[in-house]
């Protein structure tokens, strides 16, 4: 039997390195029964794996006695190497688990409500399908979260320029706005095509926070504040009111342009030079899970922005550069 085993070893038969843990367990406990309990497998499995290891090595590692398994000289010689192999396997498993924890986990994403609900949600569904190990904690708020202080990991932000200590990222596109109404509203009341016509239609105002301040100024400077028939505290609320046919409202083109229920009434305008940014803090940029989210959203948001800009150019008048004035 030993001659046959040696022949197999000389012919290049390979052993299963996972059997090293069974070898070590039996050597430490002195029996296949005790080793099975330690490894949470059956005694039969342990005995079978030891026999397979001996067969593949062409050596007898244990003397099988009534009192238990005793190491042979060959077994004693190989035990140190088996322990090293077992330790290396455990280290590899631990390293893989650590790497998995690093590439997965929670990413805190902050943006204003209109972008969270109108743009990011479908993208985040796709991200979850691709990377279910990454959990997005979405913070939809008008308040700017401090990325340097760790209040969020990634931000989709509308601003004139990328400001803040240690922030890095990319510009997605220009923050374009215009007036929209619903298809049902257009069928019932027509589509206003200039400021004079818009003044005779009910407008939805509000928006809250930065949007509310800008929108209120826009309405006042264009002499349209008197036409406001309803106000909402968020852009999401304004969009819901427009969809329901209450009236018209100025909305961000990134959110409204691809909505099949909405119709653009006027040429798009720039929002006072505001741009759309995808940001993180420099200390986070090389984290695998943060990098995954940045790369994914950067690609999808850029594609979305280019699609919106193409529609604004191809369907209706081209965007104008004045953020406040609209056609008379």
C-alpha positions in Angstrom: 0.0 0.0 0.0 2.8 2.4 0.9 4.5 1.7 -2.4 1.3 2.6 -4.3 0.9 5.8 -2.3 4.4 6.8 -3.1 3.9 6.1 -6.7 0.9 8.5 -6.8 2.9 11.2 -5.0 5.8 10.8 -7.5 3.3 11.0 -10.4 2.3 14.4 -9.2 -1.0 13.6 -7.4 -2.2 16.8 -5.6 -3.7 16.9 -2.2 -6.5 19.2 -1.0 -4.9 21.9 1.0 -8.2 22.2 3.0 -7.3 18.7 4.5 -4.6 20.4 6.5 -7.1 21.6 9.0 -8.4 18.0 9.5 -4.8 16.8 10.0 -4.1 19.5 12.6 -7.4 18.9 14.4 -6.8 15.1 14.7 -3.2 15.7 15.8 -4.4 18.2 18.5 -7.3 16.1 19.8 -6.0 12.6 19.3 -9.2 11.2 17.7 -11.5 11.7 14.7 -14.5 12.0 17.0 -13.0 14.9 19.0 -11.7 16.5 15.8 -15.2 16.2 14.3 -16.7 18.0 17.3 -14.2 20.8 17.1 -14.7 21.3 13.3 -18.5 20.7 13.6 -18.5 17.9 11.1 -19.1 14.1 11.4 -16.5 11.7 12.6 -16.9 9.9 9.3 -16.0 13.1 7.4 -12.8 13.6 9.4 -11.7 9.9 8.9 -12.4 10.2 5.2 -10.4 13.4 4.8 -7.4 12.0 6.7 -7.5 8.9 4.5 -7.6 11.1 1.4 -4.7 13.2 2.6 -2.6 10.2 3.3 -3.5 8.7 -0.1 -2.5 11.9 -2.0 0.7 12.4 0.0 1.7 8.7 -0.2 2.4 8.7 3.5 0.9 7.3 6.7 0.3 10.2 9.1 -1.4 8.4 12.0 -1.3 5.0 13.7 -4.9 4.1 14.2 -5.1 2.7 17.7 -8.0 1.7 19.9 -7.1 4.6 22.2 -7.1 7.0 19.3 -4.9 8.4 16.5 -1.2 8.7 17.2 1.2 10.6 14.9 3.7 8.6 12.9 7.2 9.9 12.4 6.1 11.2 9.0 3.1 12.8 10.6 5.2 14.5 13.2 7.6 15.8 10.5 4.7 17.3 8.5 2.7 18.7 11.3 4.6 22.0 11.5 4.1 22.6 7.8 0.4 21.6 8.1 0.0 24.2 10.9 1.6 26.9 8.8 -0.7 25.9 5.9 -3.7 26.0 8.1 -2.7 29.4 9.5 -2.1 30.8 6.0 -5.6 29.6 4.9 -7.2 31.3 7.9 -5.3 34.5 7.2 -6.4 34.4 3.6 -10.0 34.0 4.7 -9.7 36.9 7.2 -8.2 39.1 4.6 -10.9 38.3 2.1 -13.6 39.1 4.7 -11.9 42.4 5.6 -11.7 43.3 1.9 -15.4 42.5 1.5 -16.3 44.7 4.5 -14.2 47.5 3.0 -15.7 47.3 -0.5 -19.2 47.0 0.9 -21.1 48.8 3.7 -23.0 52.0 4.1 -22.4 55.2 2.0 -24.2 58.3 3.2 -25.4 60.3 0.2 -26.8 63.8 0.5 -28.7 65.9 -2.0 -31.7 68.2 -2.2 -35.1 66.5 -2.2 -36.0 67.1 -5.8 -32.8 65.3 -7.0 -33.2 62.6 -4.5 -36.7 61.7 -5.6 -36.7 62.8 -9.2 -33.3 61.7 -10.4 -31.3 59.5 -8.1 -33.9 56.9 -7.0 -34.0 55.0 -10.3 -30.2 55.1 -10.4 -29.8 53.9 -6.9 -32.1 50.9 -7.7 -29.7 49.9 -10.4 -26.7 50.4 -8.1 -28.4 48.1 -5.6 -28.9 45.4 -8.3 -25.2 45.6 -9.2 -23.8 46.0 -5.7 -26.3 44.7 -3.0 -23.4 44.8 -0.5 -23.5 48.7 -0.6 -26.2 50.3 1.4 -27.1 53.9 0.5 -28.2 56.1 3.3 -30.0 58.9 1.4 -30.3 62.3 3.1 -32.7 64.5 1.1 -32.2 67.9 2.6 -31.9 71.6 1.6 -29.3 72.0 4.3 -25.7 71.5 3.1 -24.1 68.6 5.0 -20.4 69.2 6.0 -18.4 66.5 4.1 -15.2 67.6 5.8 -16.8 66.9 9.2 -18.1 63.6 8.1 -21.8 64.5 8.0 -22.0 62.7 4.7 -19.8 60.7 2.4 -21.0 61.8 -1.1 -23.0 64.8 -2.2 -24.9 65.8 -5.3 -24.9 69.6 -4.9 -26.0 72.6 -6.9 -23.6 75.5 -6.5 -21.7 78.2 -8.5 -18.4 76.5 -7.8 -17.0 73.6 -5.8 -16.2 75.2 -2.4 -15.2 73.7 0.9 -12.0 72.5 2.4 -10.7 69.2 0.9 -13.6 68.6 -1.4 -13.0 66.8 -4.7 -15.3 65.7 -7.4 -16.6 66.5 -10.9 -19.1 68.9 -12.5 -22.1 67.1 -13.9 -23.7 69.9 -15.8 -25.4 73.3 -15.7 -28.4 73.8 -13.4 -31.1 74.8 -16.0 -34.6 75.7 -15.1 -37.8 76.6 -17.0 -41.6 76.6 -16.6 -43.6 73.3 -16.9 -47.2 72.3 -16.9 -48.9 68.9 -17.1 -50.3 67.4 -20.2 -53.8 67.4 -18.8 -53.4 71.1 -17.9 -52.2 71.9 -21.4 -55.2 70.2 -23.0 -57.6 72.1 -20.8 -55.9 75.6 -20.7 -53.2 75.7 -23.3 -49.5 76.2 -22.9 -48.2 79.7 -21.9 -45.3 80.6 -24.3 -44.2 84.0 -22.8 -44.4 86.1 -19.7 -47.6 87.9 -20.7 -49.4 84.6 -21.2 -47.9 83.0 -18.1 -49.3 85.8 -16.0 -52.8 84.7 -16.8 -52.2 81.1 -15.6 -52.2 79.9 -12.0 -48.7 79.4 -10.7 -47.4 77.1 -7.9 -44.9 78.8 -5.7 -42.7 77.9 -2.7 -40.0 75.3 -2.8 -38.4 75.9 0.6 -34.8 76.8 1.4 -32.5 77.9 -1.3 -34.9 77.0 -4.1 -37.7 78.9 -2.4 -35.6 82.1 -2.1 -34.5 81.9 -5.7 -38.0 81.1 -7.0 -39.6 83.8 -5.0 -37.1 86.4 -6.4 -37.7 85.0 -10.0 -41.5 85.4 -9.6 -41.2 88.9 -8.2 -38.7 90.3 -10.7 -40.9 88.9 -13.6 -44.1 90.4 -12.1 -45.6 87.0 -11.6 -45.9 86.8 -7.8 -49.6 87.9 -8.1 -50.4 84.8 -10.2 -49.3 82.3 -7.4 -52.4 80.2 -6.6 -50.7 77.7 -4.3 -47.4 77.3 -2.5 -45.6 74.1 -1.4 -42.7 73.8 1.0 -40.6 71.6 -1.3 -39.8 71.1 -5.0 -41.3 67.6 -4.8 -44.6 69.2 -3.6 -44.5 71.7 -6.5 -44.0 68.9 -9.0 -46.9 66.9 -7.5 -49.1 70.0 -7.9 -48.0 70.6 -11.5 -48.7 66.9 -12.3 -52.2 67.1 -10.8 -53.0 70.0 -13.2 -53.3 72.8 -10.6 -51.1 75.2 -12.6 -47.6 75.9 -13.9 -44.3 76.2 -12.1 -40.6 76.8 -12.7 -38.7 73.5 -12.1 -35.1 72.2 -12.6 -34.8 70.7 -16.0 -32.7 67.8 -14.6 -35.7 66.7 -12.6 -38.7 67.7 -14.9 -37.5 67.4 -18.5 -37.7 63.6 -18.8 -41.0 63.3 -16.9 -43.5 62.1 -19.5 -46.4 63.9 -17.6 -44.8 67.3 -17.9 -44.6 69.8 -20.8 -42.0 72.5 -21.1 -43.6 75.9 -21.7 -40.7 78.3 -22.1 -37.0 78.2 -23.1 -34.7 76.9 -20.3 -32.6 79.4 -18.4 -29.4 79.1 -16.3 -29.9 79.3 -12.6 -27.7 82.3 -11.9 -24.6 80.4 -13.0 -25.3 77.4 -10.8 -23.7 74.1 -11.6 -24.4 70.5 -10.6 -21.5 68.8 -8.7 -20.8 65.3 -7.5 -18.5 65.6 -4.5 -16.7 63.8 -1.7 -13.9 64.7 0.7 -10.4 63.9 -0.4 -9.8 61.5 2.5 -12.7 59.4 1.2 -11.9 59.3 -2.5 -9.9 56.1 -2.4 -12.3 54.1 -0.2 -13.5 51.3 -2.4 -17.2 51.6 -1.6 -17.0 55.4 -1.9 -15.2 55.1 -5.2 -17.8 52.6 -6.5 -20.6 55.0 -5.7 -18.8 58.0 -7.2 -17.9 56.2 -10.4 -21.5 54.8 -10.8 -23.3 58.1 -10.1 -20.8 60.1 -12.1 -21.5 58.0 -15.2 -25.3 57.9 -14.8 -25.7 61.5 -13.8 -23.5 62.7 -16.7 -25.6 60.6 -19.1 -28.8 62.0 -17.7 -27.5 65.6 -18.0 -26.5 65.1 -21.6 -29.9 63.6 -22.4 -31.6 66.5 -20.9 -29.4 69.1 -22.7 -30.0 67.3 -26.0 -33.8 67.5 -25.5 -33.6 71.2 -24.6 -31.8 71.8 -27.8 -33.8 69.6 -30.1 -37.3 70.1 -28.8 -38.3 73.8 -28.6 -36.2 76.9 -28.3 -32.5 76.7 -27.3 -31.6 77.6 -23.7 -30.9 81.2 -23.0 -28.2 82.6 -20.7 -30.3 84.9 -18.6 -31.3 83.3 -15.3 -34.1 85.7 -14.5 -35.7 87.2 -17.6 -38.2 85.2 -19.6 -39.7 86.1 -23.0 -42.2 88.9 -22.8 
